[in-house]
């Protein structure tokens, strides 16, 4: 027994020494494999070799090549103790980023100054600083296309593919999205990832990695007008219809991370996720520090009682507006929130432009289909289509509030309708072709029919009732478009959509998805179903409808997967809480066969063709079909 114990002891000791020798030998051969960070606020960026492992299950590091020494990059972060859930910024100078040569390997580790937000469904939004965004935007259409894939690298060694999400504006900031790996979800707080193009382990830290910001508590955007600043923030007004008093908050304008010495101004409105603040005259009067861009001023909100500062990714900028055309304000625009609607967009734009909509404003909620290609095609064809990147989840009301300010100088009236909603009037059935005056005539008819009442009040909003269409026995998206493909609907009218006079929108910017609160002196009127209606192709073929399970865009409407409010009008009867096709889905919600708009648009937009293509229906194609 004693002999066995001695033998075991000697074996263990020998193994320890042998492992130590191998480790010492490896580190001397590749000193770049060890990175030491003295503390949380300073860091040194070193180059790592990236090995192309596509053709080798066991990649080996190539021998180091001689290169001129790269000076260390020092970062400094100043934080305020009043901030909850701090963000640490690595302010790396763009001058130290080497230009990536056009070769497959090796590539240097790409360290960028970023801040990360944890979104619903464990999605991580990585926002690149305005200083480093230009290094990623050298390609004519946006992000640089090279031979490497971006990754989110977490302190525990987990990696997650990072894909470009879009560009936040004012100032421009590139964004990437990745998924928080399951192992990283098990322990709080959730650490911020490093955006990289290397699969090498992240640099070791002497203290914990900074925490990601939470989407539920953050100032996420702002817009400056001639008179004030509009700040969009989550986590302060939690419930619809219950809003805290403006006097409970201050707006804080600050440079870098120096919140403590920021300029504070009064909050004049607090409604939903929208806060209006006085502009900071001190910042306008005093020049920025030497070498600092005057646009690099952040804005956030602070509670007066406990001095708690809301984490922020929003910047304060000079007034920004949707550029007006040389001909002046458009009489009628259309605004909507979109996500992966490329296949529907052309039909929606072509139809509404022919009946009087002059400009289209799309708030892109993070589309990853070919939306950009479709928009560019429409613009080339002469349609006035504009996109605004609005990645923020469950923020449709805030997006529409933003549009009411952003588009005010370029649009007189704006229709707030979705891409699956189409306005039409039964009075148009006798028209052989569409006319750009058709929608304008609806507004005129209200002014005429309500002349006596409108003598004391001005018309500020027009409501139009909706008919909701079902799958109409469709099992896939109709190539000829939704107006031709779906013709069976529910009998009763459900809700309404609005055309809004932007000058009449109340200063609070309060809206309930598709209609706004109005200033005193303005009123809203609803058209009868005989005058106008909206065909809402809501319950489409199952492959299209199930995409709604991703997330509801309204801040106050529960997601489809949340098992609450089963009897709400916002839910689909018989659908349940998971993306599983209910039995008999193609035949559901079919109570009235309605070919009104189908026949009308076929008369207006059908093009006769002779083809055996599956996209050709009864020897014709619609004008929006490719």
N, C-alpha and C positions, 0 to 999 in steps of 0.2 A: 504494500500500500504506500509506504513512504517513498519507495522508488518511483511509483507512478506520479505521486504529488510533485517530486522534484522534477521529473521529466516534463510535466505539464507547466510548471512554473518557468522552466528554462525556455519552453516553446513560446509562452506568452511574452516573455521578456525579449526574445529574439524577434518576434513578430513586430513588437512596438518599435524596436530600433530599426528594423528593416523598412517599416512604413515611414518613419521619420526621415530616413535616408532618401527614399524615393521622393517624398514631398520636398525636401531641401534641394534635391537635384533638379526637380521640375521647375521650382520657382526660380532658380538661378538661370535656367535656360530661357524662361519666359517671364521676365519681370513685369511685363504689362498686365499679367493676369491678376496682380494684386493692386487694389486701389484703396488708399486710406483717406478717409475724410476726417479732418480734425474735429469738426463739429457740425451742427445742423445748418449753420448759416454760411459756411464757406465750403467750397468744393473745388477740386481740380479735375479737369476733363482730360482723359488720356485716350489714345487711339487703341482700339482693339481690332484684331484680325477677324474677318468674317470668312468662314469656310463654306464653300459651295458644297452642300452635302446631298445634292440631288442624285448624284451617281455613286455615292459611297455610303454604305451603312455605318461605317466607322471612320469619320473624317479625321484627318490629322492636320495639325497646324503647320503651315508652310514656315520655313526658316525666316527669321526677321530680316528685313532689308534695311540697308542703311538709308537714312533720311535725315535732313537737317532737323535740329531740335526744335520742338514746338513750345513756345512759352506757355506756362500754366495759365489757366483762365480762372480768375478769382471772382466769386459771386458773393454779394452781401445782401442780406434781407433785413429790413427794419420792420418790426411788427408792433402792433398795439395790443396791450393786455386787455383792452376792452372788446377785442374781436373774438367771437366764438367761432370755432372751426376754421382755424387759420389756413391760408394758402401760402406756401413758400414758393417764391419765384426765383428761378435761376437766370439772372440777367446776364446772359452770355453775349459777348460782343460778336456781331456778324463777321467782323474782320478776321476772326480766328476760325471760321468755318472753311475748311479746304474745299475747293471745287472737286466734286466727285467725277473721276475720269470715266469715260464710256467703256468700262471693262467689267466682266462678271464678278471678279474678286481679285484682291480683297478690297473691302470698303471700310472706312473708318466708322467707329461708333458715332451715331448722330445724336448729340445732346442738344435739346432745344429748350428754351424757356417756355414752360407750359403751366396751365392750371387745369384741374380735372374736376368734373361734376359726376356724381353717381345719380343716374336717371332710373326711372322705373324698369323693372324686368332685368336688373343687374347690368344695364347698359352703361358704359362709361363714355362721356364726351370729353375729349382732350382738346383744349383750346390753346393754340400756339400764340405766343405774344406778338404784338404788332411789329416789334423789332425783327423777329425771325421769320415772320410770314413771307416776306419777299424772297427768302432763300428757297421757299417751296413753290413759288408761283411763277417760275420762269417759263413754263409751258404756255403757249398762246391760249389754251382753253382752260387754264387753271393749274392744277397740281403738276409738278414736274414728273414726267414719265421716265423712269430709269429702270435699272435691272434689279432693284431691291424692293423688298416688301417691308412696310412699316409694321412695327410691333409695339404693343404695350407690355413693358417689362416691369414686373412687380418685385418688391424687395425679397419675397420668399423664393424667388426663382421661377415663378409661374410666368408664362408669356401668353399673349392673346393677340391674334391678327388685328391690326388696326387699318381701317379703310377710310379714305377721305370722305367727309360728310358734307362739306360745303364751306363757304366763307361768310363769317359774320362781318357786318359792315360797321363803319364809323367807330373806330378805325377798322381796316380790314384785318381779320384774324382767321387763319386757316384752322379747320377743325377736323378731328379724326374720331371715329367711334370704334370701340372694342367692347368685349364682354368681360366682366369680372369673373375670373376662373373660380370654380366651385371651392377649391381649397382656400382661396383668399376670402371667401365669404364667411368662414367659420369663426373669425375672431375680430372683435372691434378694437380700435377704430379701423376703418378700411383705408389702407395706405394708398397714396397717390402713385400711379405708374410713371415710368420714364418712357417717353416716346423714342424709339430707337429703330435701327435697321440691322441690328446685330443680335444673334441668338446667344451671345456670351452672357454670363450672369451679370446682373446689375452691380454697380459699384457698391462695395460694403460701406455701411454707415456706422459711426460711433454712437448714434442715437437713432430712435425710431424715425421712419420716413414720415413726412407730413401727411396729414389726413386729407382725403378727398372732400370737396364740398358736397353737401347734400342738396338735391334738387328741391326739396320741400322747404328750404330756408335759404334764400339767396336773392339778391338783386341781379336780374339777368339782362336787362336792356334799358336803354333810355333814348329819348328823342327831345331835342331842343327846339322850342318855338321862338318867335320874336319876343314873347313876353315871359315865358317860364320854361321849366324843364319837366318832362314827363318821365317818371321812373317806373319801371315794371318790376315787381318783386313778389315772391311767394313767401308764405309763412307768417304774414302779419294779419291779413283778413282771411280767416279760415273758412267761414261758412257764407254761402250765398245769402245776400240780404242783411248780413250782420257785419257792419264796417266800423272800425275804430275811428275815433275823432282825429282829424288832422293835427290838432294841437298835441297829440301824444307823440308826435314824431318830429324830427329834424332831418333835413337833407344834409349830407356831408360830402364836400368836394375836396379831394386830396390828391397829391402827387405821390407816386411810388406806393409805399405802404404806410405813409405817415398820416394815419387817420387822426391821431391825437391833435395834430396841428392843422387839421383841415378846416375849411371854411364851412360854417353851418348856416343854413337858411330855413325859413319857415315852410312848412308843408301846408298848402292851401286846399287840397282835396285828397281824400282817402276813400277809394271805392274799388272793391274787388282787388285786383292785382295792380291797379293804376294809382299812382301818387303824383300829384302835381306840386312842384316846388318853385320858390323864387330863385331867380338866377343869381349867381354869386358875383357881385360887383367887384369884390377885392381881387379875384382871380383875373378878371378882365382888365383891371387897371394895372396890375403888377406884372412885369415880364417874367417868363419862366426862367428857371436856373439855366446857366450856360450849358449848351449842348443838349438841352431837353426839348423834345417836341411839344409845342403848346397843346396838341391834341391828346397828350398822354395824361389826362386828368380823369381820375375815377370818380364815380358817384355812388352813394349808397344811402341807407336810411339808418337813423339812430333813434331808439326809444328814449324819450325825455326822462322818464321816471328812473330807470336803472342804467342809463347810458350804455345800453347794449347795442352794438353795431352789427348790422346785417352784413355777412360776407357778400362780396360783389364781384361780378365779372363785367359790369357795365361801365361805360366811359361817357364823360361829358364832352360834347362837341359843339361847334357852331351849328346854327340852324341848318337842318337838312330836309329837303323836300323832293318829292317825285317831280322831275323836271316837266314843266308845262311845254306844250307845243307852241310853235311860233304863231299858230292861229288862235292861241288863247286856251282857256279852260274848255275841256270837253263837256258837252251837255250831260252825257250819260256814260258812266264807267261800270264795270262789274268787278267785284272783289271776292276772293274765296281762299280758303285754306286747302292745300293739296298735299297728298302723299301717294306717290306711285300711280298717277292718273294719266300717264302718257297715252295710253290706248284710247282714253275717252276725250282728251283735251281738244283735239282738232275739231271734232264734231260740235262740241260746246262753243268754241270760239267762232267757228264759221257760221253756225246758226245765229247766235246772238249778235254778231257783227252785222248781219244782213238785216236785222230788224231794229237796229238803232244803237247798239252798244259800240262806243268809239274806242275805249281803252280797257285793257284787262290787267288787273293786278293780282298776281298769285303769291300767296305766302306759303313758301315751300317748307313743309314740316319734316324735311330730311329724306326726300325721295331718293331711291337708289335704282330707279329704272332709267329709261332714256328720255326723261322729261326735258332735259336741256336740249337734246337734239330736236325734239318736237317744237319747242319754243323757238329755236333758231330757224327752223323751217317756216313756221308761221310768220316770223318777222320778215324773212326773205320774201314771203308772198304778200307783204304789205300790211299785215295785221299788227296792231299796236299792243303787244303783250310784254309785260314787265314782271320779273320775279324778285321777291325779297326773301332771303334765307331766314327762316323762322323755325329753328330746330326745336325750340322749347316745347316739351310735352305738356299736354292738357292745358293749353294756353290760347285757345281759339278766341275767346272773348277779348283777351289782352291784344291779340294780333289785330282784331277788328278795330279796337280802340286806337292802336298804333296807326292803322290805315286812315282813320278819320282825321288824324293830324297830318300824316305823311302825304296824303293825296289831296288835301283840301284846296291847294292852289292850282291843281291841274284837273280836278273833277268837280262839276257842279252837283250832280246827283250820282249816287252809287248804288247799284243793286248788289245786295249781299245774298248770294245764292251759291249752292254747291255745284260741282261739276256734273253731278247726276240729276240736276234740276234744270228745267227748261220752261221759260215763260212763253205763254201764247194766249191769244184771244180767239174765241169762236167767231168773232166778227171778221176774221181774216180768211175764212174758208173760201170766200168768193174772189180772193185776190189771186191772180195768175202767177205772181212773183212777189218775193219779199220786198219790203221798203224800209229804208233807214228811219222813216218817220213813224213807224208803227208803235214803238214803245213810247215815243214822245207824245203821240196822240192819246195814250192812256193817261198820262199826267195832265194833259190839257182837258180831257173829259172830266176829271175830278174837279179841276178848277171851275169848269163851267157849271157842273151839276151842283156844286156847293158854294156858288158865288155869294149867296146871302150870308152864310155862316162864315165864309172866309173873308168877309169884309172887315171883321175884327181880329181874325187870327190868320196867320200865314201857314200855308201847307208845308210841312217839314218832313213827312214820311208817308209812304203809300204801302199798305199791306195787301198781299195777294195770297189767296188760299191755295192749298196743296191737295193734289190727288196722289196717293201712294200706289205705285205699280208693283206687282209681284213678278215671280220668275217667268210666268207665261209659258210654262212647259219647256223652258230653255235649260240646257245642261252645260252650256258654255257660252262665252261672250259672243254676241252676234257680230259678225264681221261688218255688217252694214250699219252698225251703230245702235245705241239703246232706243232711239225714237222709232226705228223700224223693227227692232227685235222684241220689244216688250209692249204688249197691248192689252193686258188684263190687270185690273186694279181693284182696290178696295172701294166700297161704295161711298163711304162717308168722307167728307173733306176733313183733313187733319192738319191743324196748325197753319201757319202762314210765313211767308218770307217778305222782305221789305226792300223798297227803293228809298234811299235816304238823301235828303238835302244836307250836304256836309256842313254848310253854314249854320244849320239848325241844331246840330248835335250839342247836347249839354256839355259844359266844361268838365264835368266828372267823367265823360266818355263812357258812362255806364251803358252796357248793352247785354241783352240776353240772347246770345248766339246770333240771331238774325234781325234784331230790331233794337233801336237805340232810344234812350231817354232824350227828350228834346228840351231846348231852352224855353223859358217863359215866352209866350206870344206865338208859339208854333203848335200845330196840332197834327195828328195822324188820321188818315182815312183809309178804309178798306174797300177795295173793289169787290163787287159781287162776282160770283162764279160765272155769271153770264158775260161779264165784261172782260175778265182775265183770270187766268189760273196758272199754277205751276205744276207741270208733270214731274213728279219726283220718282225716279226709277230707283227706289230704295232697296227693294228685295230682288236682287238680280240672281243670275245663275249661281249655284253654290260656290264654284271656284272663285268667283269675284266677291261674293258676300262674305265669305269666311275671313277675308283679309281685314274686315272690321274688328276682328278679335285682337288685332295687334294692340290697339289702344284707342279709346274715345278721345277726341281732341278737345272737348269741352272741359273746363276746369271743374264744373260742378255736376257732371254726369258720370255715374259710376261706369267703370269698364265692364265689358260683357262678361268677363271671367269672375268678377266679384259677386259673391253670393249674397247680395243685399238688394232690397227693393224689387222683388220679383214681379210685382204688379205694376211697376212704373210704365208710363207711356213711352219712356225712352228705351224700353226693352221690346224685343220681338216676341210676340205670343208663341209659346211652344218651343222656343229655341233652347232654353237652358243656359248653362254657364261655360260650356266648352265648345270648341270648333268642330263639332261632330254634326254632320248633315242629318237633320230630322227626317224621319220617314215621310215620303210624299212631298218633299220640298218643292219640286218643279211646279206642282199644282196649287201651292198655297197662295193665299191673299188674292184669289181670283174670284171676284164677285160681279164685276161689270166688264164686258168686252168693250174696249174704248180704242177705236182706230182714228180718232180725230186728228191728232198731231202726226200720226204715222202717215195718213193719206195726204195731209197738207205738205209735209216735208218731202214726200215722194214726188209730188207735183212740182215742188220748187227746186229740189236738189238732185233728182235722179238723172243719171247719164246713161243712155243706152249704149251697150257694148255687146259684142259677139265674142264670147269666151266660155271655155269650159272650166275656168278657175273656180275653186270652192268659194272664193270671195265674191263671186258674181251671183246675185240673187235675181232670178226671173229675168235674165238678160239686161240687168241694169246694175250700176254701181252708184253709190251716193258720192257727192262731191268731196266729202272728207275722207273717203277710202283711198289708201295709197295705191 
